C-alpha cells in the first residue's frame, strides 16, 4: 500500500482526537503531508473515525485531486480536501492539519470576536492572534481560497465563521496540540467576554453550559496532573559521575572497540540523525561531566577458594524503592512523551537507508521462521537488526553499523561479548572431547563445585538446557519434595515459558491472558500475588493451606522483570519467613541476578537463603544450554532418586544436551574469570555511571522519565507500560498499546543513535563498559532526549 506510514499517522491522529473528545464521528477532517511527495493523506468523507483503518485513508495531490491507488478502499476524500491542498501549497512548514468543530470557537465566530494574544504560550504555538475567516459554504473553492489567504500570516490556528476551526502543525502531534490549545484559549476568552463589565453578549445557554462543564473538567484534570508530578532528580553540574575503576582493571585490549584504529562513533556518527562526537576524545567539552578520579577496585580473587565477601557486590547503594515507585507511578499518570514527528521520520529513515542488509535477510526469514526471528529479544521496531559481529561492548550489523551493546544477549555476557580468554580455554576442551559425549565429563563436576564455592547454599546442582527448563525442574522438585501442588509466583514476573509459569505474565493480575495453547489443568495449581503485597501473599498461603498447602513460592529477588518493579530490600527476608511459617519452599529465580549481582548472587547480597535456586544466562558465560537448578541436598535428592532403580521413584528431568562439555566448561571458565577480574563489581560501577548520567540528562531536559539501577541492571522507563496492571483495568486497556508503541519507538531511536537496549527500557552493563564507553553512550542519549516532543 502506498505511503502506509502517512496513512497510519492520520489514523493515529483520529484516535487521539476521539479519545480527548476533540472529534466526533464525521465532524471534521484530518490530514498529513506525505514526505518528499506533492500529496497528502486525508480522512474520507462521512466516515466513523473510531473505525478508521489505514486503507480507508485517501491520498490527494496538491492540485486537490485524489491519486489512484489500487490498494485503497476507494472511499471519497473529505469534501474539504481542496482547503487542505491550498494550505500545504501555501505553507511548506505545515505537515499536518486538523479541521474540526468547537462550540467555544463557534460562539466567538457568532460574536465576531477574534482572539488577541492572551498568553506567551498562545503566541508561541498559535501565533499573534486567532483570526476569524469569513463564512463561505463548506467544500467550496471560496472557502479554500479564503483559508489560503489567511494562512499566509504564519499563524497556526484559525476560526472559520460558523464552520469550526483549523489548526496546523509541523507534525501530527503539534497539530493536535495546537488544536487542544485553541480550545482552551477559546474557552478562556469566551468566559472573559461573558463577564466583561458593562457588556452583555448573547450566548446560547447550551454553549454556556458546555463551556462551564468543560472548564470544571479541565480544572480537575490539571489539578490531578500537578498533584501527581514529581520533581526530577537534580544532579549537580559539578558532580563527577561514578567511575568504573582504574584503566588496567576496567578493560584490556580484548575489551576495546572492535576496530581499535577507528573511533567508536557508531551509526549515528555517519547516519541521517547527525554526527555525534567521540566523547572520549572531545577536548575539554564533555556534556555529561568529566569522569571522576579512578578509585581502587576491590581485590580480585586469586583462587576459587577466596571468599565472596572479599569480592563485594555490584549494587553500591540499593534503590530508594518508595521514591522510585512514586516516580514510576507519576510517569504512568502523565500523557506519553515521545519523539517529535519529524525526528521519528529521521529515525525510520535511518533503518530504511542504513540497515538495508538487515531488512533483506529478516524479510527472507519470515518465509521460513515464524514471525521472522527465533527469540523475542530480536523483535525490534521497525524490523530486526541482523548482527554479524559481537565483541566486548560493541555489536556490528550486516551493514557495518556499530552499536554500543547494552543488551548483552539479554544479560548473560557479564564479561563482555565474545570474551577471548574463556573462548580459548573452551576451545581446548572441545578439541579433545567435542561439544557432547552423552556420558559423564569432568566439567559437569567442576561447574557444580565452583558454583558451590561462591554460593554455598547450593549444595547440589543439576545442569539443564535453559532457565525455562530449570524453573520447570524446580517446580516439579518442590512438589515432589513437599507432596503439595500449589505454586505461588509474583504477578508480572517472567520465569520462562513453561505451561505452569505462563500465568500473570508481565502484567500483574492477568492470570491466563498469555496462556493460549495451554490447557487449564496446567495452571490450575498456579497462583499469583501482586508485587510488594506481602499481605496478599500471606492470604494466598492461608487459602492454599485449606486446600492441601503450598509447595513453593518463586520470586525474582530484585523484583518482577529484573526489577522493573523493584522490591524493598527486606522483601525477600519476609517472604522467607512466610515460607517457613507455612511449610513452603522458597525458590529464587536467579537467571538474571546469578553472578550479575556478585559472585554470591542475590542470595548473598540480600542475606536470604532459598531452598532452591534457578540459574541461567551467566552460568555458561553466554554459551548455549545455560541453565540449571541447585539447592539444599535433601531437596535436590529428588532428582537422583530412582536413577539406580533401587531408591524410590525418580523425578523426571533431563535432556540429551544437558550438562554437555561445551556448556559446562564454558560455565566453569566464565565463573572463574568473573571471580578473577571481579567483573560483577566493575559492571555494577558501569551501571552506576550510566544511571547517574541518565538522571542528569532527564533533569536537564525536564522529562518525566525514570532511571535507576540495581548494579549492572539499569532501568530507563520512558512510557511506564510495565507498570500497568489489572488493578486499573480501564487504564490498562486504554493505554497499553500507546505506551508500548512509545517504548518501541524509543528503542528504535536509541538504535539509530548507536545504542542497543532491551526493548528500550532496560540495559545490562558488562565489564567491557569503561568510563569512555559510558560517556559515549550518554552523549548519544542526550541526542535522543533533545528530540522529544516539547523539549
QUISULLIN-V250826 format. One record per backbone hydrogen bond with DSSP energy under -0.5 kcal/mol. NH is the residue of the N-H (numbers start at 0). CO is the residue of the C=O. Records with the same first field share a line. If there is no record, write none. Layout:
# QUISULLIN-V250826
NH=CO + CO
This chain:
# QUISULLIN-V250826
3=0
6=2
7=3
8=4
9=5
10=6
11=7
12=8
13=9
14=10
15=11
16=12
17=13
18=14
19=15
20=17
21=16
22=16
23=26
26=23
27=25
28=98
30=96
31=40
32=94
33=38
34=32
36=33
38=36
39=59
40=31
41=57
42=29
44=75
48=24 + 46
50=47
51=48
55=52
56=52 + 53
57=41
59=39
60=64
61=37
63=60
66=58
71=68
72=54
77=42
80=77
82=79
83=79
84=80
85=81
86=82
87=83
88=84
89=85
90=86
91=89
93=90
94=168
95=168
96=30
97=166
98=28
99=164
105=101
106=102
107=103
108=104
109=105
110=106
111=107 + 108
112=107
113=111
114=129
115=113
117=115
122=118
123=119
124=120
125=121
126=121
129=114
130=128 + 156
132=130 + 158
139=136
143=139
144=140
145=141
146=142
147=143
148=144
149=145
150=146
151=147
152=149
153=150
155=125
156=125
157=165
158=130
159=157 + 163
160=132 + 158
162=159
164=99
165=157
166=97
167=155
168=95
174=170
175=171
176=172
177=173
178=174
179=175
180=176
181=177
182=178
183=179
184=180
185=181
186=182
187=183
188=184
189=185
190=186
191=187
192=188
193=189
194=190
195=192
198=195
202=200
207=203
208=204
209=205
210=206
211=207
212=208
213=209
214=210
215=211
216=212
217=213
218=214
219=215
220=216
221=217
222=218
223=219
224=220
225=221
226=222
227=223
228=224
234=232
235=233
238=235
240=289
245=294
248=245
249=245
250=246
254=251
255=252
259=257
261=258
264=262
266=401
268=265
269=266
270=266
273=270
278=276
280=277
281=277 + 278
282=280
283=281
284=281
286=284
288=285
291=240
300=674
305=302
309=306
310=306 + 307
311=307
313=596
315=313
320=318
323=319
324=320
325=321
326=322
327=323
328=324
329=325
330=326
331=327
332=328
333=329 + 330
337=335
339=786
343=339
344=340
345=341
346=342
347=343
348=344
349=345
350=346
351=347
352=348
353=349
354=350
358=354
359=355
360=356
361=357
362=358
363=359
364=360
365=361
366=363
367=364
368=364
371=368
372=369
377=374
378=375
379=377
386=384
387=395
388=395
390=393
391=416
393=390
394=402
395=388
396=400
397=385
399=396
402=394
403=753
404=392
405=403 + 755
409=406
410=406 + 407
412=407
413=411
415=412
416=391
418=415
421=418
422=418
423=419
424=420
425=421
426=422
427=423
428=424
429=425
430=426
431=427 + 428
432=428
433=429
443=440
444=440
445=441
446=442
447=443
448=444
449=445
450=446
451=447
452=448
453=449
454=450
457=454
458=456 + 630
459=630
461=628
462=460
463=626
469=465
470=466
471=467
472=468
473=469
474=470
475=471
476=472
477=473
478=474
479=475
480=476
481=477
482=478
485=548
486=524
487=551
488=526
489=553
490=528
491=503
492=489
494=492 + 495
500=497
501=497
502=500
503=510
506=504
507=505
509=506
512=509
514=511
517=514
518=516
521=518
522=518 + 519
523=519 + 520
525=522
526=486
528=488
532=529
533=531
536=532
537=533
538=534
539=535
540=536
541=537
542=538
543=539
544=540
545=541
546=542 + 543
547=544
548=543
550=485
551=485
552=584
553=487
554=586
556=554
558=555
562=558
563=559
564=559
565=562
566=557
570=567
573=569
574=570
575=571
576=572
577=573
578=574
579=575
580=576
581=577
582=578 + 579
583=578
584=550
586=552 + 584
587=585 + 611
588=554 + 586
589=587 + 613
593=589
594=597
596=592
598=311
600=597
603=599
604=600
605=601
606=602
607=602
609=607
610=585
611=585
612=629
613=587
614=612 + 627
616=625
617=590 + 615
618=615
619=616
620=617
621=616
622=619
626=624
627=614
628=461
629=612
630=459
631=610
635=631
636=632
637=634
638=635
639=636
640=636
642=639
644=641
650=637
651=649
657=654
659=656
661=434
663=659
664=660
665=661
666=662
667=663
668=664
669=665
670=666
671=667
672=668
673=669
674=670
675=671
676=672
677=673
678=673
680=677
681=677
682=678
683=679
684=680
685=681
686=682
687=683
688=684
689=685
690=686
691=687
692=688
693=689
694=690
695=691
696=692
697=693
698=694
699=695
700=696
701=697
702=697
705=716
707=714
709=712
712=709
713=711 + 762
714=707
715=760
716=705
717=715
722=719
723=720
725=507
727=724
728=725
731=727
732=728
733=729
734=730
735=731
738=734
739=735
740=736
741=737
742=738
743=739
744=740
745=741
746=742
747=743
748=744
749=745
750=746
751=747
752=748 + 749
753=750
754=749
755=403
756=754
757=761
758=756
760=757
761=757
762=713
763=405
764=711 + 762
766=413
768=765
769=767
773=769
774=770
775=771
776=772
777=773
778=774
779=775
780=776
781=777
782=778
783=779
784=780
785=781
786=783
787=784
788=337
790=787
